[in-house]
Amino acid sequence: MTVAAPAAADAAASANTVFEPRLVAFVCKWCTYAGADLAGTSRMLYPPNVRVIKLPCTGRIDIAFIIRAFSQGADGVIVSGCHPGDCHYSAGNFRARRRWTLFRDLLDILGFDLRRFQCAWISAAEGTKWAATIRDFTEEMRALGPYTAMRQLAGERGAPVAPRAAVWHGRPARREPEPSADPATRARSEALAGAIAAALTDKSIAAAVGWTLSPTLRRPRPLWITAPEEADRLGLPGDSDGNLARLLKHPQLTVRPLGMVVRHAEMQALNVLRQESQVAEQDVVLFAVARDGRFLGRLDWDAAVAALAADAEGRVNGFSPEVEAEVSRVLALPSAERWDYWRTQFARCIKCYACRNSCPMCGCEVCLADKNQPQWFPTAADGPGNFAWHVIRAFHLAGRCVGCGACQAACPAGVAVNLLGAALARSAAGHFGHHAGASHQDLPLQAAFRTDDRESFIK
């Protein structure tokens, strides 16, 4: 009798073994979980591959849960809850539906295999649908095989950061001329400084923040002033990628009312912050500056919005033409190439959080990245940690990013973080007609919903 070698026997056994996918289901406890329970009590058969995680509502299903499931080896994830109109919390599933739409688009941008993330409405009376859904999902994942792309990424835990290479940075840094070199520029700077000095003198503002030219880098940098005689240090912002609105989120900067030099980018950011009740109209006095450096005057909120929108050359969002062109190029790539593109980009991240600290929209008192109880994703600058950080941050800014480019300008590793914001801005505009910061009267995108929001991807 011939006995096969151990290695050959293992290979033969492996070839004859049917791959069994590991699946995770995040479900609403009131409907889908009750439907799964009905399937069980009715002795309906379906594959045991799925691990069911019960939550109070689909509105409670955070994308961090889904990312964590995939990073820990899930081959597929399904989320399910009550049918629209049947939510026990009135509108939780409507809000969840909007977030799933944005999240699926974000995954698609990254080149993620969307077949592995599915959504379904299953009521408490639909035990049959639950069993059929799990059977179909399991068979589809079994046919696809293990999700090797995510498993390879998970295997990069603790891997060294890739060396920095030549990367796309958007528009190049621009050195500003000396203020005294151009009489028109000097006159505009003096008009701006005079208006702010007058406001400080008559006490209509307690302090002001604007721009001054760095004598070393010859680029604008933020400047705080509290006395009228300091106003002559202010200059024009030029083409700086910074955004002064970020300074409003500092918990120690409580001086109000505050004068602020605003361009189109600052005005859009202030609109978003006002939508979210993070800033009040009476707390900020606006000194508007056009793209060409013209001082438009001290304007009230509505007048500043109108003047700066008219000055934006038809750009509803603040993303530059270079960013928009690069987004179009990346989105035109096949999904596997998009995955490789972003995997290479994220590998450069050193987790310095300069993107977060420069962003006017990142204003949480405690960032999810800083929490360790629970710690939802690794804090190390490795494959899983970097992927989770950039995906979650991009999703939290969906419908909020105004495209100022401050994040990308601040990144020391050259990660193209602004492209994610631009791609999601297209998603928000395409699905919901939403443009971040276009008006302070709009509702925040992820805090609102319409009953007719699209749901063609939901079973």
VEXDREN-2710 file (C-alpha; in Angstrom, 1 decimal):
% VEXDREN-2710
k/r/px/py/pz
1/MET/0.0/0.0/0.0
2/THR/1.3/3.4/-0.9
3/VAL/1.1/6.1/1.8
4/ALA/1.0/9.7/0.6
5/ALA/3.5/12.2/2.0
6/PRO/2.2/14.5/4.8
7/ALA/2.5/17.6/2.6
8/ALA/0.7/15.9/-0.3
9/ALA/-2.0/14.6/2.0
10/ASP/-2.6/18.2/3.5
11/ALA/-2.7/19.6/0.0
12/ALA/-5.3/17.0/-1.1
13/ALA/-7.4/17.6/2.0
14/SER/-7.3/21.3/1.4
15/ALA/-8.3/20.9/-2.2
16/ASN/-11.3/18.8/-1.1
17/THR/-12.4/21.2/1.7
18/VAL/-15.2/23.7/0.8
19/PHE/-14.4/27.2/1.9
20/GLU/-16.7/28.4/4.7
21/PRO/-16.9/32.2/4.8
22/ARG/-17.0/34.0/8.1
23/LEU/-19.9/36.4/8.1
24/VAL/-21.1/39.1/10.5
25/ALA/-24.7/40.5/10.7
26/PHE/-25.4/43.8/12.6
27/VAL/-29.2/43.8/13.2
28/CYS/-31.9/45.8/14.8
29/LYS/-33.2/44.0/17.9
30/TRP/-36.8/45.0/17.3
31/CYS/-37.3/43.6/13.7
32/THR/-34.5/41.7/12.1
33/TYR/-33.4/40.0/15.3
34/ALA/-37.0/39.0/16.0
35/GLY/-37.2/37.8/12.4
36/ALA/-34.1/35.6/13.0
37/ASP/-35.6/34.3/16.2
38/LEU/-38.8/33.5/14.3
39/ALA/-36.8/31.6/11.7
40/GLY/-35.2/29.6/14.6
41/THR/-38.4/28.8/16.4
42/SER/-40.0/27.8/13.0
43/ARG/-37.1/25.3/12.5
44/MET/-36.0/27.0/9.2
45/LEU/-32.6/25.9/8.0
46/TYR/-29.9/28.3/7.0
47/PRO/-26.1/28.2/7.1
48/PRO/-24.4/28.7/10.5
49/ASN/-21.7/30.9/9.1
50/VAL/-23.2/34.2/10.3
51/ARG/-22.4/35.8/13.7
52/VAL/-25.3/38.0/14.7
53/ILE/-24.7/41.2/16.7
54/LYS/-27.8/42.8/18.1
55/LEU/-28.1/46.6/18.4
56/PRO/-31.0/48.8/19.5
57/CYS/-31.5/50.3/16.0
58/THR/-29.9/50.4/12.6
59/GLY/-29.3/54.1/13.3
60/ARG/-26.9/52.9/16.0
61/ILE/-24.8/50.8/13.6
62/ASP/-21.5/52.8/13.3
63/ILE/-19.2/52.3/10.4
64/ALA/-16.5/51.6/12.9
65/PHE/-18.3/48.3/13.7
66/ILE/-18.2/47.3/10.0
67/ILE/-14.5/48.2/9.5
68/ARG/-13.6/46.3/12.7
69/ALA/-15.5/43.2/11.5
70/PHE/-13.6/43.2/8.2
71/SER/-10.3/43.9/9.8
72/GLN/-10.7/40.9/12.2
73/GLY/-11.3/38.5/9.3
74/ALA/-14.9/38.7/8.2
75/ASP/-15.4/37.8/4.6
76/GLY/-18.8/39.5/4.4
77/VAL/-20.9/41.9/6.5
78/ILE/-24.7/42.4/6.3
79/VAL/-26.7/45.1/8.2
80/SER/-30.4/44.8/8.5
81/GLY/-33.3/46.5/10.3
82/CYS/-36.9/47.5/10.2
83/HIS/-38.5/48.6/6.9
84/PRO/-38.7/52.3/6.4
85/GLY/-41.7/53.7/8.3
86/ASP/-41.6/50.9/10.9
87/CYS/-38.7/52.0/13.0
88/HIS/-39.4/51.8/16.8
89/TYR/-37.4/55.1/17.1
90/SER/-39.4/56.8/14.3
91/ALA/-36.5/57.7/11.9
92/GLY/-33.5/55.6/12.8
93/ASN/-33.6/53.5/9.7
94/PHE/-34.1/56.6/7.5
95/ARG/-30.9/58.1/8.9
96/ALA/-29.1/54.8/8.6
97/ARG/-30.1/54.5/5.0
98/ARG/-28.5/57.8/4.1
99/ARG/-25.3/56.8/5.9
100/TRP/-25.2/53.4/4.2
101/THR/-25.4/55.2/0.9
102/LEU/-22.5/57.4/1.7
103/PHE/-20.5/54.6/3.2
104/ARG/-21.0/52.3/0.2
105/ASP/-19.8/55.1/-2.1
106/LEU/-16.7/55.6/0.2
107/LEU/-15.9/51.9/0.0
108/ASP/-16.3/52.0/-3.8
109/ILE/-13.9/54.9/-4.0
110/LEU/-11.4/52.8/-2.1
111/GLY/-11.8/49.9/-4.5
112/PHE/-13.5/47.7/-1.8
113/ASP/-15.5/44.7/-3.1
114/LEU/-19.0/46.0/-2.5
115/ARG/-20.5/42.5/-2.9
116/ARG/-19.1/41.8/0.6
117/PHE/-21.2/44.5/2.3
118/GLN/-24.9/44.2/1.9
119/CYS/-28.0/45.8/3.5
120/ALA/-31.5/44.4/3.9
121/TRP/-34.9/45.3/5.4
122/ILE/-36.3/42.4/7.4
123/SER/-39.2/42.7/9.7
124/ALA/-40.1/40.6/12.8
125/ALA/-42.6/38.6/10.7
126/GLU/-40.1/37.8/7.9
127/GLY/-38.3/34.8/9.3
128/THR/-38.5/33.3/5.8
129/LYS/-36.7/36.3/4.3
130/TRP/-34.0/36.2/7.0
131/ALA/-33.2/32.5/6.3
132/ALA/-33.3/33.1/2.5
133/THR/-31.1/36.2/2.8
134/ILE/-28.4/34.4/4.9
135/ARG/-28.5/31.4/2.5
136/ASP/-28.0/33.6/-0.5
137/PHE/-25.3/35.7/1.2
138/THR/-23.4/32.7/2.4
139/GLU/-23.5/31.1/-1.0
140/GLU/-22.3/34.3/-2.7
141/MET/-19.4/34.7/-0.2
142/ARG/-18.5/31.0/-0.5
143/ALA/-18.2/31.5/-4.3
144/LEU/-16.1/34.6/-3.9
145/GLY/-13.7/32.9/-1.5
146/PRO/-11.9/34.5/1.4
147/TYR/-11.4/38.3/1.3
148/THR/-7.7/38.2/0.7
149/ALA/-7.3/41.9/0.2
150/MET/-8.5/42.7/3.7
151/ARG/-6.6/39.8/5.2
152/GLN/-3.4/41.0/3.6
153/LEU/-4.1/44.5/5.0
154/ALA/-4.8/43.0/8.5
155/GLY/-1.5/41.2/8.2
156/GLU/0.4/44.5/7.9
157/ARG/-0.1/45.2/11.6
158/GLY/3.1/46.5/12.9
159/ALA/4.7/46.7/9.4
160/PRO/7.1/49.6/8.8
161/VAL/5.9/52.7/7.2
162/ALA/6.7/52.8/3.5
163/PRO/9.3/55.3/2.5
164/ARG/8.0/58.5/1.1
165/ALA/8.0/58.7/-2.7
166/ALA/7.0/61.4/-5.2
167/VAL/3.3/61.9/-4.7
168/TRP/0.6/64.2/-5.9
169/HIS/0.1/67.2/-3.6
170/GLY/-2.5/69.2/-5.4
171/ARG/-1.6/72.7/-6.3
172/PRO/2.0/73.7/-5.5
173/ALA/2.9/75.9/-2.7
174/ARG/3.1/79.6/-3.8
175/ARG/5.5/82.2/-2.4
176/GLU/3.8/85.5/-1.9
177/PRO/5.5/88.8/-3.0
178/GLU/6.5/91.4/-0.5
179/PRO/3.4/93.5/0.4
180/SER/5.3/96.7/-0.5
181/ALA/6.1/95.4/-4.0
182/ASP/2.6/96.1/-5.4
183/PRO/0.8/99.4/-4.6
184/ALA/-2.6/97.8/-5.3
185/THR/-1.9/94.9/-2.8
186/ARG/-0.6/97.4/-0.2
187/ALA/-3.8/99.5/-0.6
188/ARG/-6.0/96.4/-0.2
189/SER/-4.1/95.3/2.9
190/GLU/-4.4/98.8/4.4
191/ALA/-8.2/98.8/3.8
192/LEU/-8.5/95.5/5.6
193/ALA/-6.3/96.5/8.5
194/GLY/-8.2/99.8/8.8
195/ALA/-11.6/98.1/9.0
196/ILE/-10.4/95.7/11.7
197/ALA/-8.6/98.5/13.7
198/ALA/-11.9/100.5/13.6
199/ALA/-13.8/97.5/14.9
200/LEU/-11.3/97.0/17.7
201/THR/-11.5/100.7/18.6
202/ASP/-15.3/100.8/18.8
203/LYS/-15.3/97.5/20.8
204/SER/-17.6/95.8/18.3
205/ILE/-15.0/92.9/18.3
206/ALA/-12.8/91.8/21.2
207/ALA/-10.1/90.3/19.0
208/ALA/-9.5/89.5/15.4
209/VAL/-7.8/86.7/13.5
210/GLY/-6.4/87.1/10.0
211/TRP/-3.2/86.5/8.1
212/THR/0.3/87.9/8.1
213/LEU/3.2/87.1/5.8
214/SER/5.8/84.8/7.4
215/PRO/9.2/86.5/6.9
216/THR/10.9/83.1/6.7
217/LEU/8.6/81.0/4.5
218/ARG/7.1/84.0/2.6
219/ARG/3.7/82.5/3.0
220/PRO/0.7/83.7/4.9
221/ARG/0.2/82.4/8.5
222/PRO/-2.6/83.1/11.0
223/LEU/-2.2/86.1/13.3
224/TRP/-4.3/87.0/16.4
225/ILE/-4.6/90.6/17.4
226/THR/-6.3/92.3/20.3
227/ALA/-5.3/96.0/19.9
228/PRO/-6.0/98.5/17.1
229/GLU/-2.3/99.3/16.7
230/GLU/-1.6/95.7/15.8
231/ALA/-3.9/95.7/12.8
232/ASP/-1.2/97.0/10.4
233/ARG/0.5/93.6/10.8
234/LEU/-2.4/92.0/8.9
235/GLY/-2.1/91.2/5.3
236/LEU/-4.0/89.4/2.6
237/PRO/-4.4/85.6/2.8
238/GLY/-3.3/85.0/-0.8
239/ASP/-3.5/81.4/-2.0
240/SER/-3.0/79.9/1.5
241/ASP/-4.5/76.4/2.0
242/GLY/-5.2/77.0/5.6
243/ASN/-8.6/77.7/7.1
244/LEU/-9.0/80.2/9.9
245/ALA/-12.4/78.7/10.9
246/ARG/-10.4/75.8/12.6
247/LEU/-9.3/78.2/15.3
248/LEU/-12.9/78.6/16.6
249/LYS/-12.9/75.0/17.8
250/HIS/-10.1/75.5/20.4
251/PRO/-11.8/75.2/23.8
252/GLN/-9.5/77.9/25.3
253/LEU/-10.2/80.5/22.7
254/THR/-13.4/81.9/24.1
255/VAL/-13.0/85.6/23.1
256/ARG/-16.3/86.8/21.6
257/PRO/-17.3/88.5/19.4
258/LEU/-14.3/87.7/17.2
259/GLY/-13.4/89.4/13.9
260/MET/-12.3/87.0/11.2
261/VAL/-10.9/87.5/7.8
262/VAL/-12.9/85.2/5.6
263/ARG/-12.6/83.9/2.0
264/HIS/-14.9/81.4/0.3
265/ALA/-13.3/78.5/2.2
266/GLU/-13.8/80.1/5.6
267/MET/-17.3/81.2/4.8
268/GLN/-18.3/77.6/3.8
269/ALA/-16.7/76.2/7.0
270/LEU/-18.6/78.8/9.1
271/ASN/-21.8/77.8/7.4
272/VAL/-21.3/74.2/8.3
273/LEU/-20.4/75.1/11.9
274/ARG/-23.5/77.3/12.1
275/GLN/-25.7/74.5/10.8
276/GLU/-24.4/72.3/13.6
277/SER/-24.9/75.0/16.2
278/GLN/-21.1/75.1/16.9
279/VAL/-21.0/78.8/16.2
280/ALA/-23.5/81.6/16.5
281/GLU/-23.9/84.5/14.0
282/GLN/-23.4/87.1/16.7
283/ASP/-20.1/85.5/17.8
284/VAL/-18.2/86.2/14.5
285/VAL/-17.8/89.5/12.7
286/LEU/-16.9/88.9/9.0
287/PHE/-14.3/90.8/7.0
288/ALA/-14.6/89.3/3.5
289/VAL/-11.7/89.1/1.0
290/ALA/-12.2/88.0/-2.6
291/ARG/-10.0/85.5/-4.5
292/ASP/-8.1/88.3/-6.2
293/GLY/-7.3/90.0/-2.9
294/ARG/-10.0/92.7/-3.0
295/PHE/-11.4/93.7/0.4
296/LEU/-15.1/93.4/0.1
297/GLY/-15.8/95.0/3.4
298/ARG/-17.2/94.2/6.8
299/LEU/-20.3/92.3/5.9
300/ASP/-23.2/90.6/7.7
301/TRP/-23.6/86.9/7.4
302/ASP/-26.0/86.7/4.5
303/ALA/-24.2/89.4/2.5
304/ALA/-20.8/87.7/3.0
305/VAL/-22.2/84.3/1.8
306/ALA/-23.7/85.9/-1.3
307/ALA/-20.6/88.0/-2.1
308/LEU/-18.1/85.2/-1.6
309/ALA/-20.3/82.7/-3.5
310/ALA/-20.4/85.1/-6.5
311/ASP/-16.6/85.4/-6.2
312/ALA/-16.1/81.6/-6.3
313/GLU/-16.1/81.4/-10.1
314/GLY/-19.0/78.9/-10.2
315/ARG/-17.4/76.4/-7.8
316/VAL/-20.1/75.3/-5.4
317/ASN/-17.6/73.3/-3.4
318/GLY/-14.2/74.6/-2.5
319/PHE/-12.2/71.9/-4.2
320/SER/-9.6/73.2/-6.7
321/PRO/-9.7/72.1/-10.4
322/GLU/-6.6/70.1/-9.8
323/VAL/-8.3/68.1/-7.0
324/GLU/-11.4/67.5/-9.1
325/ALA/-9.3/66.3/-12.1
326/GLU/-7.3/63.9/-9.9
327/VAL/-10.5/62.5/-8.3
328/SER/-11.9/61.8/-11.8
329/ARG/-8.7/60.1/-12.7
330/VAL/-8.7/57.9/-9.6
331/LEU/-12.4/57.0/-9.9
332/ALA/-11.9/55.9/-13.5
333/LEU/-9.4/53.2/-12.4
334/PRO/-10.5/49.6/-12.0
335/SER/-11.4/48.7/-8.4
336/ALA/-8.3/46.6/-7.9
337/GLU/-6.1/49.5/-9.0
338/ARG/-8.1/51.9/-6.8
339/TRP/-7.4/49.6/-3.8
340/ASP/-3.7/49.5/-4.6
341/TYR/-3.7/53.3/-5.0
342/TRP/-5.2/54.0/-1.6
343/ARG/-3.3/51.2/0.1
344/THR/-0.1/52.9/-1.1
345/GLN/-1.3/56.3/0.0
346/PHE/-2.3/55.1/3.5
347/ALA/1.0/53.3/3.9
348/ARG/2.7/56.7/4.0
349/CYS/0.6/57.9/7.0
350/ILE/2.6/58.4/10.2
351/LYS/-0.5/59.0/12.4
352/CYS/0.6/62.6/13.3
353/TYR/-3.1/63.7/13.0
354/ALA/-2.0/67.0/11.3
355/CYS/-5.0/66.5/8.9
356/ARG/-7.4/66.4/11.9
357/ASN/-5.8/69.3/13.6
358/SER/-5.8/71.6/10.6
359/CYS/-9.4/70.8/9.6
360/PRO/-12.1/73.3/10.6
361/MET/-14.7/70.4/10.7
362/CYS/-12.8/68.1/13.1
363/GLY/-14.1/69.5/16.3
364/CYS/-14.9/66.5/18.6
365/GLU/-13.8/67.1/22.2
366/VAL/-12.4/63.5/22.2
367/CYS/-11.6/62.0/18.8
368/LEU/-12.4/58.4/18.1
369/ALA/-8.7/57.9/17.4
370/ASP/-7.8/58.9/20.9
371/LYS/-10.2/56.6/22.7
372/ASN/-8.9/53.4/24.2
373/GLN/-12.0/52.2/26.1
374/PRO/-13.2/50.8/23.7
375/GLN/-10.4/51.1/21.2
376/TRP/-12.1/50.6/17.9
377/PHE/-9.0/50.5/15.7
378/PRO/-5.3/50.2/16.1
379/THR/-3.5/53.4/16.9
380/ALA/-0.2/52.2/15.3
381/ALA/0.8/53.7/11.9
382/ASP/0.4/50.3/10.2
383/GLY/-2.0/48.8/7.6
384/PRO/-5.1/48.2/9.7
385/GLY/-4.6/51.4/11.8
386/ASN/-4.1/53.7/8.9
387/PHE/-6.9/52.2/6.8
388/ALA/-9.4/52.6/9.7
389/TRP/-8.3/56.1/10.6
390/HIS/-8.6/57.5/7.1
391/VAL/-11.9/55.7/6.3
392/ILE/-13.6/56.8/9.5
393/ARG/-12.3/60.4/9.3
394/ALA/-13.4/60.7/5.6
395/PHE/-16.9/59.3/6.5
396/HIS/-17.3/61.7/9.5
397/LEU/-16.6/64.6/7.0
398/ALA/-19.0/63.3/4.4
399/GLY/-21.3/66.2/3.6
400/ARG/-19.2/68.5/5.8
401/CYS/-15.8/68.8/4.0
402/VAL/-15.6/72.2/2.2
403/GLY/-12.5/71.4/0.2
404/CYS/-10.2/74.0/1.6
405/GLY/-7.2/71.7/1.3
406/ALA/-5.9/72.5/4.8
407/CYS/-5.6/68.8/5.6
408/GLN/-3.5/68.0/2.5
409/ALA/-1.3/71.1/2.9
410/ALA/-0.6/70.1/6.6
411/CYS/0.2/66.4/5.8
412/PRO/4.0/65.9/6.1
413/ALA/3.8/62.5/4.4
414/GLY/2.0/63.7/1.2
415/VAL/-1.1/61.6/1.7
416/ALA/-3.8/62.7/-0.8
417/VAL/-6.4/63.0/2.0
418/ASN/-8.3/65.8/0.2
419/LEU/-9.3/63.5/-2.6
420/LEU/-11.5/61.4/-0.3
421/GLY/-13.3/64.6/0.7
422/ALA/-13.8/65.6/-2.9
423/ALA/-15.1/62.1/-3.9
424/LEU/-17.6/62.1/-1.1
425/ALA/-18.7/65.6/-2.0
426/ARG/-19.6/64.3/-5.4
427/SER/-21.5/61.5/-3.7
428/ALA/-23.4/63.9/-1.5
429/ALA/-24.3/66.1/-4.4
430/GLY/-25.2/63.3/-6.7
431/HIS/-27.5/61.4/-4.3
432/PHE/-28.9/64.2/-2.1
433/GLY/-28.2/67.5/-3.9
434/HIS/-26.1/68.6/-0.9
435/HIS/-23.2/71.0/-1.1
436/ALA/-21.3/71.5/2.1
437/GLY/-21.3/75.0/3.4
438/ALA/-23.3/76.5/0.5
439/SER/-25.8/77.9/3.0
440/HIS/-26.1/78.0/6.8
441/GLN/-29.8/77.3/6.5
442/ASP/-29.3/73.8/5.1
443/LEU/-29.6/70.8/7.5
444/PRO/-26.5/68.8/8.2
445/LEU/-26.4/65.9/5.6
446/GLN/-26.1/63.0/8.0
447/ALA/-28.5/64.4/10.5
448/ALA/-31.3/64.7/8.0
449/PHE/-33.2/62.4/5.6
450/ARG/-35.9/62.3/3.0
451/THR/-38.4/59.5/2.9
452/ASP/-37.6/59.1/-0.8
453/ASP/-33.8/58.7/-0.4
454/ARG/-32.5/56.1/-2.8
455/GLU/-32.3/52.5/-1.5
456/SER/-31.9/50.4/-4.7
457/PHE/-28.9/48.7/-3.1
458/ILE/-31.0/47.4/-0.1
459/LYS/-32.7/44.1/-0.4
END
